[in-house]
Amino acid sequence: MTTLDIDAVKTFVTIAELKSFTRAAEALGTTQGAISVKLKRLESHVGHRLIERTPRLVRLSAQGAAFLAPARELLAAHDRAIAGLSSARLRRFSLGIATHVGGAEVPTLLARLHAHDPALTIEVRLEDSRDLLEAFDRGDVDAAIIRREDDRRDGEMLATDHYGWFATPDFVHRVGEPLRLAASSPSCGVLNIATRALAAAGIPWTESFLGCGSFAVGDAVAAGVATSVFSCRLAPAGTIEVSRRFGLPSLPPSEIVLLSALSDAKSRAALKTIVSAFREHHRLPAERTARNSSTEVLEV
């Protein structure tokens, strides 16, 4: 009877989900060499090659594709068994994600976190970066993914965001008139960047919409009420970048950072899974389009 190494199975599933040996090693806190050794060990135990390699890419073999779902089920059963033996209460931690930072990747982050550790309860807060920074400093959240504020240098940098001025294609702004702006709050850090740039360029502005969170701001901009500043990857549907059209100033890039106060090993390991998935969603578009469109193609 073949006995499978849970760690090796987890390695295989992680490679398949992240589509990259490099990011799998990062998520598991190990090296690519160790990843390769564990995969070879698993292939030896099951008697099949699970991944077919080429000089530049690796692909799931037919046996690997068939094994992926049962492998996930095995890991889930293993986690349930371990959790059932523990008399301790379920672990939990609270994670803050800035609304100007979190986008379509948030469901993926949470799904991967749950798959990594079903016994972990996670509390998510979506607020402005400055509010989350204050909550983190007070100890109200254990970890936060935010836009770096002012000159504060602590935190692990995850990615760089680039910003632009967005409005609907039929939005009208006449030279000399105040630019109509939408913002989530008077203390919004992104609004502060925008208004400083406008002041430096000598462009008057007026706050024509104040909403609760960047989602409300996005709705206002998409409705044609005003223009606002968004990360280029999070611009509202139906809007376009209008800086050239209206002669608006360029905006500096912003660093996305992770602040964490987590101390126990399991929670920190779970956070590594989130970080890896977040970075994957912020790869350059050229890197993404260079990948094979097949869901079974993995990077070396």
C-alpha positions in Angstrom: 0.0 0.0 0.0 1.4 3.4 -1.0 1.7 6.0 1.8 1.7 9.6 0.7 3.8 12.3 2.3 1.3 15.1 3.3 4.1 17.7 2.9 4.9 16.5 -0.6 1.2 16.5 -1.6 0.9 20.1 -0.3 3.9 21.1 -2.3 2.3 19.7 -5.5 -1.1 21.4 -4.8 0.7 24.7 -4.1 2.6 24.6 -7.4 -0.6 23.8 -9.3 -2.5 26.7 -7.6 0.2 29.3 -7.9 1.3 28.2 -11.3 4.9 28.8 -10.4 7.7 27.0 -8.7 9.1 30.3 -7.6 5.9 31.5 -5.9 5.2 28.1 -4.4 8.6 28.1 -2.7 7.9 31.6 -1.5 4.5 30.7 -0.1 5.8 27.6 1.6 8.8 29.4 3.0 11.4 27.1 1.3 13.6 27.0 -1.9 12.9 25.9 -5.4 15.4 23.0 -4.9 13.4 21.7 -2.0 10.2 22.0 -4.0 11.7 19.9 -6.8 12.9 17.2 -4.4 9.5 16.9 -2.7 7.8 16.7 -6.1 10.1 13.9 -7.3 9.5 12.1 -4.0 5.7 12.3 -4.6 6.0 11.1 -8.2 8.1 8.2 -7.1 5.5 7.2 -4.5 2.5 7.4 -6.9 4.4 5.8 -9.7 3.5 8.5 -12.2 5.1 11.7 -13.5 2.7 14.4 -12.3 4.4 17.3 -14.1 5.9 17.2 -17.6 8.9 19.6 -18.0 10.1 21.6 -21.0 13.1 24.0 -21.0 10.8 27.0 -20.3 7.5 25.7 -19.0 6.1 22.8 -17.0 2.7 21.2 -17.6 0.5 19.0 -15.5 0.6 15.5 -17.0 -2.7 13.7 -17.5 -2.0 11.8 -14.2 -1.2 15.1 -12.5 -4.5 16.7 -13.6 -6.4 13.7 -12.4 -4.6 13.7 -9.1 -5.1 17.4 -8.3 -8.7 17.2 -6.9 -8.1 14.1 -4.8 -4.9 15.7 -3.5 -6.9 18.8 -2.4 -9.4 16.5 -0.7 -6.6 14.7 1.1 -5.1 17.9 2.5 -8.6 19.1 3.6 -9.2 15.8 5.4 -5.8 16.0 7.0 -6.4 19.5 8.3 -9.9 18.5 9.7 -8.3 15.6 11.5 -5.6 17.7 13.1 -8.1 20.4 14.1 -10.4 17.7 15.6 -7.6 16.5 17.9 -6.9 19.9 19.3 -8.9 21.1 22.3 -7.8 24.7 21.7 -10.3 27.2 20.3 -10.1 28.0 16.6 -7.3 30.5 15.9 -8.3 33.8 14.3 -6.7 37.0 13.2 -8.0 40.2 11.7 -6.7 41.5 8.4 -7.3 45.1 7.1 -7.2 45.7 3.4 -7.2 49.3 2.1 -10.1 50.0 -0.3 -7.6 51.8 -2.6 -5.5 48.7 -2.6 -7.8 45.6 -2.6 -9.5 44.8 -5.9 -10.5 41.7 -7.8 -7.8 39.7 -6.0 -9.5 39.8 -2.6 -11.8 36.7 -3.2 -8.7 34.8 -4.4 -6.7 35.8 -1.3 -9.4 34.6 1.0 -10.0 31.4 -1.0 -6.3 30.5 -0.8 -6.1 31.4 2.9 -9.1 29.1 3.6 -7.5 26.3 1.5 -4.2 26.7 3.3 -5.7 26.6 6.8 -9.4 25.8 7.2 -9.1 26.0 11.0 -8.1 29.7 10.8 -10.9 32.3 11.3 -10.1 35.5 9.5 -11.8 38.9 10.1 -11.5 41.3 7.2 -11.8 45.1 7.4 -12.0 47.2 4.2 -11.2 50.9 5.0 -9.0 53.8 3.9 -5.3 53.2 4.4 -4.9 55.9 7.1 -7.8 54.5 9.1 -6.3 51.0 9.0 -2.9 52.3 9.9 -4.4 53.8 13.0 -6.3 50.6 13.8 -3.1 48.6 13.4 -1.2 50.9 15.8 -4.0 50.6 18.3 -3.9 46.8 18.0 -7.4 46.5 16.6 -6.1 44.6 13.5 -3.3 42.0 13.5 -2.2 42.7 9.9 -2.9 45.3 7.2 -2.3 45.7 3.5 -2.3 49.4 2.9 -0.8 52.2 0.8 2.3 53.5 2.4 1.4 56.7 4.3 3.8 59.8 4.4 7.3 59.0 5.6 6.5 55.8 7.6 9.1 53.2 6.5 8.0 50.1 8.4 6.2 47.2 6.8 7.1 44.8 4.0 6.7 46.2 0.5 4.4 44.0 -1.7 4.0 46.0 -4.9 4.0 49.4 -6.5 0.7 51.0 -7.7 0.5 53.6 -10.4 -2.3 56.2 -10.4 -4.3 58.1 -12.9 -7.2 60.5 -13.3 -10.4 58.7 -14.3 -13.8 59.9 -15.6 -16.5 58.8 -18.0 -15.8 59.4 -21.7 -18.5 62.2 -21.8 -17.3 63.9 -18.6 -16.8 67.7 -19.3 -14.3 69.9 -17.7 -13.6 73.4 -19.0 -10.3 75.2 -18.6 -10.5 77.7 -15.8 -13.4 76.1 -14.0 -12.8 74.1 -10.8 -12.2 70.4 -11.4 -15.0 68.4 -9.9 -13.5 65.8 -7.6 -15.0 62.8 -5.7 -13.4 61.4 -2.6 -14.1 58.9 0.1 -13.3 61.1 3.1 -11.6 64.5 3.8 -8.6 62.6 5.2 -8.3 60.3 2.2 -4.6 59.9 1.4 -5.1 59.5 -2.3 -7.2 62.7 -2.3 -4.4 64.5 -0.6 -2.0 63.4 -3.3 -4.4 64.6 -6.0 -5.0 68.0 -4.4 -1.3 68.6 -3.8 -0.6 67.8 -7.5 -3.5 70.2 -8.6 -2.2 73.0 -6.3 1.3 72.6 -7.7 -0.1 72.8 -11.3 -2.3 75.8 -10.4 -5.5 74.0 -11.2 -8.6 74.9 -9.1 -10.8 72.1 -7.8 -14.0 71.5 -5.9 -15.2 68.5 -3.9 -18.5 67.6 -5.6 -18.9 64.2 -4.0 -18.0 62.7 -0.7 -18.8 59.0 -0.3 -18.3 56.3 2.2 -15.3 54.3 0.9 -13.7 54.1 -2.6 -16.5 51.9 -3.8 -19.0 54.8 -3.5 -16.4 57.1 -5.1 -16.1 54.7 -8.0 -19.9 54.7 -8.5 -20.0 58.5 -8.5 -17.2 58.7 -11.1 -18.9 56.0 -13.2 -22.1 58.0 -13.1 -20.3 61.0 -14.5 -20.7 63.1 -11.3 -16.9 63.9 -11.0 -13.4 62.7 -11.7 -11.1 61.0 -9.1 -7.8 59.3 -8.7 -7.6 55.5 -8.9 -5.0 52.9 -9.2 -4.8 52.1 -12.9 -5.7 48.5 -12.2 -8.8 49.4 -10.1 -10.4 52.1 -12.2 -14.2 51.8 -12.3 -15.7 50.0 -15.3 -16.7 52.4 -18.1 -14.2 55.1 -17.2 -11.1 56.3 -19.0 -7.8 58.0 -18.0 -8.3 61.7 -18.7 -5.1 63.4 -17.6 -4.0 64.3 -21.2 -7.5 65.4 -22.2 -7.8 67.9 -19.4 -4.1 68.7 -18.8 -4.0 67.2 -15.3 -0.7 66.6 -13.5 1.0 63.3 -13.4 0.8 61.4 -10.1 3.6 59.7 -8.2 3.5 55.9 -7.7 2.7 54.5 -4.3 4.0 51.5 -2.4 1.7 48.8 -1.1 3.0 47.4 2.2 2.1 44.8 4.7 2.1 45.5 8.4 1.9 42.5 10.6 1.9 41.9 14.4 1.2 38.1 14.1 3.5 36.0 16.2 2.4 32.4 16.0 3.9 30.3 13.3 0.7 29.0 11.8 -0.9 32.4 11.4 2.4 33.8 9.9 2.4 30.9 7.4 -1.2 31.7 6.4 -0.2 35.3 5.9 2.6 34.2 3.6 0.0 32.6 1.4 -1.9 35.9 1.2 1.3 37.8 0.4 2.2 35.3 -2.4 -1.3 35.5 -4.0 -1.3 39.3 -3.7 2.1 39.7 -5.4 0.9 37.3 -8.2 -2.0 39.6 -9.0 0.4 42.6 -9.3 2.8 41.1 -11.9 3.4 43.2 -14.9 0.8 42.7 -17.7 3.6 41.6 -20.0 4.4 38.8 -17.7 0.8 37.7 -17.5 0.3 37.7 -21.3 3.5 35.8 -21.8 2.0 32.8 -19.9 0.3 30.1 -21.8 -3.5 30.6 -21.6 -4.0 27.0 -20.5 -4.9 26.6 -16.8 -2.6 23.7 -16.8 0.6 25.6 -17.8 2.9 26.4 -14.9 6.0 28.5 -14.8 9.3 27.0 -13.9 
